[in-house]
Every structure is written in structure tokens, then in C-alpha cells.
């Protein structure tokens, strides 16, 4: 394998402050989900000594990185993106072996990840993201002088980032949490996901090399390997860590949130967790394009074997106009066979959830095959159906099932949808399919969904998250731990900063972003107005 055009052998140990760690915990292997085979080399879990070293180096690097210019941090992010592009074939080959995800999907994810790094670099080069605010002194105010007050966003300190199982690149070592934390000026300690240690190590080495090339402190980045949860738990509790970024299950997110808030110094834990992403098909849309909606829904809920956090897991259908939809949808799902899943553990949990739903009898299976694949990690697409009244009386049906399944909920009166929407807990997305006439009748639905989801989709499907400046990937609990934030897009940088105010400072002692001459030319909020002008010209 080649990283930055230099041959590299995966060492199998954590990356902390140098080429590799000198300590070795228990060994483990990556597993090929297609056949259960162990993948070489053997990896070694990090130790408490590794955490101590990573924490000490991160603290030392934090003060240096916080003082660097946006241009310097942008250069680092671009160097990582270029390194990942150069090593693309090796990264994709290893990720395919460890996750079973198709090569085209991984190629797309690699591009998404490198573009995301470059997008944050562009944000840093422009510079206005720091939210600089200035209220000038008023020497003539009576009875007391008004002080000169200036504020801007400053980094929190070292951030612990947890890799996700279902996105080995975009939500992993150099993914969105890493990019936003580093862009904000924070060192990052990554806890690699045990399902793809080789992929994480290759990318981690690229990040490490980029840090060296940009002549930044070695503590800017560390990668910790571990097959279990002990190292991750210890990392969250380490006093050097000032924030946590996590994407995964509700169970995992809640555990980390509890650890983060029970420390002597509580810290924020930004966890993106479970979401069922309700879809509301309104009568006009069902009447006009039932076959098209059925095919699009099938593609959306089975894409990546349903192992994405934006999978539409429940769909509200009008009672009187859904026969053709259900028939087309069921025929399409019945034609599908087993679909590969990320790990044997995920496949087993999926099967257990399906068997439990079948045993409870609350929802009726209307399409799919519940047989189990014995030689590989795989699951079969399954569709359940439930009357509207039963859905309302059994809120557990709203819980996420990670895998290729969805729940059809048949409603009657228009008021049913408002009742259902009010009962929902938080989700990452909510989707409405309708006509212009439908929207006039269901304006109340949109208002309710604004309180239930971070992203509302119209006449589309929630899978496929665009990475840009406006995107919101978050939502009310349990979709995420803090509905005011996003884990995708450039607004994610705001999670890892805090406002700092400077009162009556001499101009030369201020950060450049707050100096009177505005040397960086950024947009600032000066005396109640947004402007790029120098204060001397006001």
C-alpha cells in the first residue's frame, strides 16, 4: 500500500506522537463480513499509557494550534485531502474488505470526505466564521463610560472523536467531526472503530504525515485502536479532553453522554444517534405518482442495506389511495435477496429486531424474506405494516431498526397525520411528498415537523446527505444530543468553539479578527451592523 506515494506497511498499533505506539494491548483482527475471514495484520488495542501520552501531547499542541492562522489550518486540511486522494486505491481496497461496502459507494464516500476537508479549508480562508462582534467604547456616555467590547469564537481544546461503523471515511478518522474540530483550532484524538481498523490506520497515517508536513505539533492528532469500549470510555473521562464527537447507536451515545457529564469537569458530548426519519405521503402525491414513489422508497430504505442514519424507517400512507403503491412496493422488495451488512454483529442485531417484531405481532409483514444468511453478514429486506391506531398506541414502533426494513402506517383522516406528528420524538429528517394543493391543506404538518427534525425534505428522500454550508444533520433527542448543532456541513465547526470577550484591550494585543484595521477583511458585526470595513473608515 502507498500513502503519499511512499510504501507503507500497516503496523497494527496506535499512532501517537510518532510513527507508531510502543505499547501493545490485547490483539484483534479486522473481519471480512463477506466470509468471516480474519484480515491481516493483527491490531493491538491502545493502553492507558497511550491515552496519557495522547492527552499530554494534545494539551501541549492545543495552545499552539489555537494561535495558528486560518490559512495554516486550511493548508493542513488540504494536505490531508490530497494524501487521501493519492492513497485512494489502497484506502478503498481495505475498506471494501473490512466493511463489504461496494467499491462505487466507497469511491463516492472518499470523494465526499476529501471535498468536506476542502470545504472547511475554504471556510477558514474566508475567515468570517469566527463571529467577530465589536461594540466600540463611548467615552461620552453618562453617567458611566461604555467600555470597548469585542468577542469572537475560540477553540475549546482537545476533542475526542469516535469513528462510525457505517461510514469508514466520512464519519471516521478524517471525517466531519475531525475536520470541524481541527478547523476550529482543536487537536483531535480519534478512537478508531473496531470494524475497520486497517482503513482507519491508513487514513490516520496520512493525517499524521500531513501534520508533519505542515510543521505543526505532533499532538495535533492521535489515533487509538481498540476492539472494545474500555479505551473509548477512558478517553472521554481524560482531563485533557474538552469535547466529544460521536456517531452511532442511541445506547452508545447515551453512555458517552453520561461519562462526559459525570466528570469532575463536565464536557459537551455531541452525539448523533438514532433516527427513523418519517415519510409522510399526502393524498395528492399518492394519486398522481404511486408507482414512482414505491420504487424510490424501495431504493432509499434498502440503499447501503439500510445501514445509514437517514434511512426512511416509517412511512405514512393514505388509506384510500395506496393499493397500487403497496402492490408495486411489495413486488419490488420481494424480488430482492440477502443484502450484505457491515459486520456479523450488526447482522445478528438486525435479525433479532426483526424476529422480535414478528413475535410481538403488532405489525404485519407484507413483503420480504426473514431467512438468515449463514455464511456471511447479511440481512433480508423486510416491510411491515400497521394500522394507524395501533401505531399511536405502541410508541415503541417508532424506534430505529438498523438495517433494510421499514414500517408502513396507514392513516385515514387528514387530522391523523397531525396527531402522529405531534407524538413523534426527535429525528434527523422528516419527509413530505405532496402537491401544491396538499401543502395548502397540511400547513400545520410542516409547523409540527419543524419541532421534530433537523432537515425537512419535500418530494425527495432523506438518504444522501449533501455536504455544504447550509445542511443540517442533527435533530431533537434522540436523533442527537443537542438539537442546536449539526455534524455535517460547515456549521459543525460551531460545536467546538466558545465565545471569548476582550474588554478595553489595546488594539495590538487583540486577535487579528478583532483589530480596528480588520487586516483579514472578514465580515464583522460592528456596532449592530454587518460590515467588512475597517473601523477607521466607519
Secondary structure, DSSP 8 states (H G I E B T S, - for coil): -EETTEE-----S-EESSSS-S---SEEEEE-TTT--EEEEEEE---HHHHHHHHHHHHHHHHHHHHS-HHHHHHHHHHHHHHHHHTHHHHHHHHHHHH---HHHHHHHHHHHHHHHHHHHHHHHH-GGG--EEE--BTT-SSS-B--EEEEEEE-S-EEEE--SS-TTTTSTTSHHHHHHHHTT--EEEE--GGGHHHHHHHHHHHHHHHHHTT--GGGEEEE--SSSHHHHHHHH-TT--EEEEES-HHHHHHHHHHHHSSSS--EEEEE-----EEEE-HHHHHHHHHHHHHHHHHHHHGGGG-STT---EEEEEGGG-HHHHHHHHHHHHT--EEE-S-HHHHHHHHHHHHHHHHH-SSEEEEE-----SSSSEEE-EEEEEEHHHHHH-GGGGS---SSEEEEEEE-SHHHHHHHHHH---EEEEEEE--HHHHHHTHHHHHHHTTTEEEEEESS-S-S---SSS-----TTTTBS-TT--SSSGGGGGGGEEEEEEES--GGGS-GGGSTT-TT---EEETTEEE-S-GGG-
